[in-house]
Structure formats: structure tokens, C-alpha cells
Amino acid sequence: MQEELVKLNEETRRLMKAVRLMDAPGKIIEELSQKIASLVEDAEKHSYKGTTAQGSLKNDQNPIKRKNENPSDFFPYSPAVGPLNPIAPPLKAEVVAAGNYKEIRATGKLDGVYVGPPDLVQGGVIALLFDDIMGSVLVVNNCGAMTGTLEIKYLAPTPIGKELLWTGKIEKVEGRKIFVSAELWEDGTCKAAAKGIFVKVAMLS
């Protein structure tokens, strides 16, 4: 993975957080806006214009082929776990051997960029992360599938700035359907639980 690009995304996340929490006079905001606009113009000169995917910039790599690696490696451009996507929170995801299927565990904090109610994570962000963590479970178990249904139960508010634990695993496989579950934990309390049915498709095999 290109080290310089990882660093660029890290700094962009810092910028996003700073802008989200900015409380400054209009003059300062205008000056910063002009500086950022100049940087954006430079960056856009190098934008790839073709088909892209969360597995690779140019959609030229199949994540399934990298199933023995971690989610940040086979989904580097993911909006949930991708180090090369600045909207992805800095989560650390790993593969865990367990029973018949491998599982996924991800840890990290969500900052003010992802806030909904006061000092709480916005529910749609939780749904996004559940979907991608479940997708990562499929990859590490050699299952190319897409989301069919996703059901989430929000059990308690999830705080901003606290260490969170996400878990995901396959419950069963029935033909083309793969049943996956996931949970979100904070300080020993389950904050949300999800169930999904994913459908195998040839394009992801």
C-alpha cells in the first residue's frame, strides 16, 4: 500500500474533523477555504476517471484473492475500514479464527465527524460500518456476495470518542444465501446488533 497515500488520507481526516468542529471568525474561515480550494485543484489534476471499487482504485483487483489479509488490505478504499478513503474512521480490523468460519473484530473511536445526537454516533454511520464489517466477513471466508437485507437493532446510544468493538461472523449458509451477524460493543455493553442476508453473485467470485 502506498505509504504517501495513507499519510495523505490521515491528514485529510484531521482536516475533516477540524472543519466539522470549527468555531472561527468569518475572515479565518474564508482564508482557509481559499487555501483548501487551491489544494483541491492540485489534487483533481491527478484524479482517476475510470471505474473504481473499494477493493482497488482501478477495479483491477478481486478482494477474494486477498482473503488471507486484513480488511484494510483487501478493502483499502472502503468508506468504513479503508485507510485510502478519508471518510473511513481509523478502525483497526483483524481476522479471528473461530469454529467453521473466520470472524472479524474491529476496534477504534469515532470522532465528531460522525456525530448525530449530542455526543452520540449517527445511526446511519453505524449501519454503514455494520454492512462493511459483514462484507469483510464474507471475503475472509471466500464468499463473494452482496447485501440482500440488513436488519439493525439499536440497543443503546453509542458515544463519540470512546473505544468501540465491532464483531462479525457467519451464522449459516443456505445455497446462495449467507446469513451474517454483527455486534457493536462499548465498555462491556452491546450498543447495537445486526443481522444480514447476503446473496452470492458471480461478479464477486
Contacts in CASP RR format, 6 or more apart in sequence:
PFRMAT RR
TARGET T0000
AUTHOR 0000-0000-0000
METHOD contacts of the structure
MODEL  1
MQEELVKLNEETRRLMKAVRLMDAPGKIIEELSQKIASLVEDAEKHSYKG
TTAQGSLKNDQNPIKRKNENPSDFFPYSPAVGPLNPIAPPLKAEVVAAGN
YKEIRATGKLDGVYVGPPDLVQGGVIALLFDDIMGSVLVVNNCGAMTGTL
EIKYLAPTPIGKELLWTGKIEKVEGRKIFVSAELWEDGTCKAAAKGIFVK
VAMLS
1 73 0 8 1.000
1 76 0 8 1.000
1 83 0 8 1.000
1 84 0 8 1.000
2 84 0 8 1.000
5 84 0 8 1.000
6 83 0 8 1.000
6 84 0 8 1.000
9 83 0 8 1.000
9 84 0 8 1.000
9 85 0 8 1.000
9 86 0 8 1.000
10 83 0 8 1.000
10 90 0 8 1.000
12 86 0 8 1.000
13 86 0 8 1.000
13 90 0 8 1.000
13 113 0 8 1.000
15 36 0 8 1.000
16 86 0 8 1.000
16 87 0 8 1.000
16 113 0 8 1.000
17 111 0 8 1.000
17 112 0 8 1.000
17 113 0 8 1.000
20 112 0 8 1.000
20 113 0 8 1.000
21 112 0 8 1.000
22 29 0 8 1.000
24 32 0 8 1.000
48 57 0 8 1.000
48 58 0 8 1.000
50 58 0 8 1.000
50 59 0 8 1.000
51 58 0 8 1.000
51 59 0 8 1.000
52 58 0 8 1.000
52 59 0 8 1.000
52 77 0 8 1.000
53 59 0 8 1.000
53 77 0 8 1.000
54 63 0 8 1.000
54 75 0 8 1.000
54 76 0 8 1.000
54 77 0 8 1.000
54 78 0 8 1.000
54 79 0 8 1.000
54 82 0 8 1.000
54 85 0 8 1.000
55 61 0 8 1.000
55 63 0 8 1.000
55 74 0 8 1.000
55 75 0 8 1.000
55 76 0 8 1.000
55 77 0 8 1.000
55 78 0 8 1.000
56 76 0 8 1.000
56 77 0 8 1.000
57 77 0 8 1.000
57 84 0 8 1.000
62 204 0 8 1.000
63 74 0 8 1.000
63 75 0 8 1.000
63 139 0 8 1.000
64 139 0 8 1.000
64 142 0 8 1.000
64 144 0 8 1.000
64 204 0 8 1.000
64 205 0 8 1.000
66 73 0 8 1.000
66 74 0 8 1.000
66 139 0 8 1.000
67 74 0 8 1.000
67 139 0 8 1.000
67 140 0 8 1.000
67 141 0 8 1.000
67 142 0 8 1.000
68 140 0 8 1.000
70 93 0 8 1.000
70 94 0 8 1.000
70 95 0 8 1.000
71 78 0 8 1.000
71 81 0 8 1.000
71 82 0 8 1.000
71 93 0 8 1.000
71 95 0 8 1.000
71 104 0 8 1.000
71 106 0 8 1.000
71 132 0 8 1.000
71 133 0 8 1.000
71 136 0 8 1.000
71 139 0 8 1.000
71 140 0 8 1.000
72 81 0 8 1.000
72 82 0 8 1.000
72 83 0 8 1.000
72 92 0 8 1.000
72 93 0 8 1.000
74 136 0 8 1.000
74 139 0 8 1.000
75 81 0 8 1.000
75 82 0 8 1.000
75 132 0 8 1.000
75 136 0 8 1.000
75 139 0 8 1.000
76 82 0 8 1.000
76 83 0 8 1.000
76 84 0 8 1.000
76 85 0 8 1.000
77 84 0 8 1.000
77 85 0 8 1.000
78 85 0 8 1.000
78 88 0 8 1.000
78 132 0 8 1.000
79 85 0 8 1.000
79 87 0 8 1.000
79 88 0 8 1.000
79 128 0 8 1.000
79 132 0 8 1.000
80 88 0 8 1.000
80 89 0 8 1.000
80 91 0 8 1.000
80 128 0 8 1.000
80 129 0 8 1.000
80 131 0 8 1.000
80 132 0 8 1.000
80 133 0 8 1.000
81 88 0 8 1.000
81 91 0 8 1.000
81 93 0 8 1.000
81 106 0 8 1.000
81 132 0 8 1.000
81 133 0 8 1.000
81 136 0 8 1.000
82 88 0 8 1.000
83 90 0 8 1.000
87 113 0 8 1.000
89 108 0 8 1.000
89 109 0 8 1.000
89 110 0 8 1.000
89 111 0 8 1.000
89 113 0 8 1.000
89 114 0 8 1.000
89 129 0 8 1.000
90 108 0 8 1.000
90 109 0 8 1.000
91 106 0 8 1.000
91 107 0 8 1.000
91 108 0 8 1.000
91 129 0 8 1.000
91 166 0 8 1.000
92 106 0 8 1.000
92 107 0 8 1.000
92 108 0 8 1.000
93 104 0 8 1.000
93 105 0 8 1.000
93 106 0 8 1.000
93 133 0 8 1.000
93 136 0 8 1.000
93 166 0 8 1.000
94 104 0 8 1.000
94 105 0 8 1.000
94 106 0 8 1.000
95 102 0 8 1.000
95 103 0 8 1.000
95 104 0 8 1.000
95 140 0 8 1.000
96 102 0 8 1.000
96 103 0 8 1.000
96 104 0 8 1.000
96 105 0 8 1.000
97 103 0 8 1.000
98 169 0 8 1.000
100 170 0 8 1.000
101 137 0 8 1.000
101 141 0 8 1.000
101 169 0 8 1.000
101 170 0 8 1.000
102 137 0 8 1.000
102 140 0 8 1.000
102 141 0 8 1.000
103 137 0 8 1.000
103 167 0 8 1.000
103 168 0 8 1.000
103 169 0 8 1.000
104 133 0 8 1.000
104 136 0 8 1.000
104 137 0 8 1.000
104 140 0 8 1.000
104 166 0 8 1.000
104 167 0 8 1.000
104 168 0 8 1.000
104 169 0 8 1.000
105 165 0 8 1.000
105 166 0 8 1.000
105 167 0 8 1.000
105 168 0 8 1.000
106 129 0 8 1.000
106 133 0 8 1.000
106 165 0 8 1.000
106 166 0 8 1.000
106 167 0 8 1.000
107 163 0 8 1.000
107 164 0 8 1.000
107 165 0 8 1.000
107 166 0 8 1.000
108 163 0 8 1.000
108 164 0 8 1.000
109 160 0 8 1.000
109 161 0 8 1.000
109 162 0 8 1.000
109 163 0 8 1.000
109 164 0 8 1.000
110 121 0 8 1.000
110 125 0 8 1.000
110 158 0 8 1.000
110 160 0 8 1.000
110 161 0 8 1.000
110 164 0 8 1.000
111 160 0 8 1.000
111 161 0 8 1.000
112 160 0 8 1.000
112 161 0 8 1.000
114 121 0 8 1.000
114 122 0 8 1.000
114 125 0 8 1.000
114 160 0 8 1.000
115 121 0 8 1.000
115 122 0 8 1.000
115 160 0 8 1.000
116 122 0 8 1.000
116 123 0 8 1.000
117 157 0 8 1.000
119 159 0 8 1.000
119 160 0 8 1.000
120 157 0 8 1.000
120 158 0 8 1.000
120 159 0 8 1.000
120 160 0 8 1.000
121 157 0 8 1.000
121 158 0 8 1.000
121 159 0 8 1.000
121 160 0 8 1.000
123 154 0 8 1.000
123 158 0 8 1.000
126 152 0 8 1.000
126 154 0 8 1.000
126 158 0 8 1.000
126 184 0 8 1.000
126 192 0 8 1.000
127 150 0 8 1.000
127 152 0 8 1.000
127 194 0 8 1.000
129 166 0 8 1.000
129 184 0 8 1.000
130 150 0 8 1.000
130 152 0 8 1.000
130 166 0 8 1.000
130 182 0 8 1.000
130 184 0 8 1.000
130 192 0 8 1.000
130 194 0 8 1.000
131 147 0 8 1.000
131 150 0 8 1.000
133 166 0 8 1.000
133 168 0 8 1.000
133 182 0 8 1.000
134 147 0 8 1.000
134 150 0 8 1.000
134 168 0 8 1.000
134 180 0 8 1.000
134 182 0 8 1.000
134 194 0 8 1.000
134 196 0 8 1.000
134 198 0 8 1.000
135 145 0 8 1.000
135 147 0 8 1.000
135 180 0 8 1.000
135 198 0 8 1.000
137 168 0 8 1.000
137 169 0 8 1.000
137 170 0 8 1.000
137 180 0 8 1.000
137 182 0 8 1.000
138 144 0 8 1.000
138 145 0 8 1.000
138 170 0 8 1.000
138 178 0 8 1.000
138 180 0 8 1.000
138 198 0 8 1.000
141 170 0 8 1.000
143 170 0 8 1.000
143 173 0 8 1.000
143 178 0 8 1.000
143 198 0 8 1.000
143 200 0 8 1.000
144 200 0 8 1.000
144 201 0 8 1.000
144 204 0 8 1.000
144 205 0 8 1.000
145 176 0 8 1.000
145 178 0 8 1.000
145 198 0 8 1.000
145 199 0 8 1.000
145 200 0 8 1.000
145 201 0 8 1.000
145 204 0 8 1.000
146 198 0 8 1.000
146 199 0 8 1.000
146 201 0 8 1.000
146 204 0 8 1.000
147 196 0 8 1.000
147 198 0 8 1.000
148 196 0 8 1.000
148 197 0 8 1.000
148 198 0 8 1.000
148 199 0 8 1.000
149 196 0 8 1.000
149 197 0 8 1.000
150 194 0 8 1.000
150 195 0 8 1.000
150 196 0 8 1.000
151 194 0 8 1.000
151 195 0 8 1.000
151 196 0 8 1.000
152 192 0 8 1.000
152 193 0 8 1.000
152 194 0 8 1.000
153 192 0 8 1.000
153 193 0 8 1.000
153 194 0 8 1.000
154 191 0 8 1.000
154 192 0 8 1.000
155 190 0 8 1.000
155 191 0 8 1.000
155 192 0 8 1.000
155 193 0 8 1.000
156 189 0 8 1.000
156 190 0 8 1.000
156 191 0 8 1.000
156 192 0 8 1.000
157 191 0 8 1.000
158 164 0 8 1.000
158 184 0 8 1.000
158 186 0 8 1.000
158 191 0 8 1.000
158 192 0 8 1.000
159 186 0 8 1.000
162 186 0 8 1.000
162 187 0 8 1.000
163 186 0 8 1.000
163 187 0 8 1.000
164 184 0 8 1.000
164 185 0 8 1.000
164 186 0 8 1.000
164 191 0 8 1.000
165 184 0 8 1.000
165 185 0 8 1.000
165 186 0 8 1.000
166 182 0 8 1.000
166 183 0 8 1.000
166 184 0 8 1.000
166 185 0 8 1.000
167 182 0 8 1.000
167 183 0 8 1.000
167 185 0 8 1.000
168 180 0 8 1.000
168 181 0 8 1.000
168 182 0 8 1.000
168 183 0 8 1.000
169 180 0 8 1.000
169 181 0 8 1.000
169 182 0 8 1.000
170 178 0 8 1.000
170 179 0 8 1.000
170 180 0 8 1.000
171 179 0 8 1.000
171 180 0 8 1.000
171 181 0 8 1.000
171 195 0 8 1.000
172 178 0 8 1.000
172 179 0 8 1.000
173 179 0 8 1.000
175 200 0 8 1.000
176 199 0 8 1.000
176 200 0 8 1.000
177 197 0 8 1.000
177 198 0 8 1.000
177 199 0 8 1.000
177 200 0 8 1.000
178 197 0 8 1.000
178 198 0 8 1.000
178 199 0 8 1.000
178 200 0 8 1.000
179 195 0 8 1.000
179 196 0 8 1.000
179 197 0 8 1.000
179 198 0 8 1.000
180 195 0 8 1.000
180 196 0 8 1.000
180 197 0 8 1.000
180 198 0 8 1.000
181 193 0 8 1.000
181 194 0 8 1.000
181 195 0 8 1.000
181 196 0 8 1.000
182 193 0 8 1.000
182 194 0 8 1.000
183 190 0 8 1.000
183 192 0 8 1.000
183 193 0 8 1.000
183 194 0 8 1.000
184 190 0 8 1.000
184 191 0 8 1.000
184 192 0 8 1.000
184 193 0 8 1.000
185 191 0 8 1.000
END
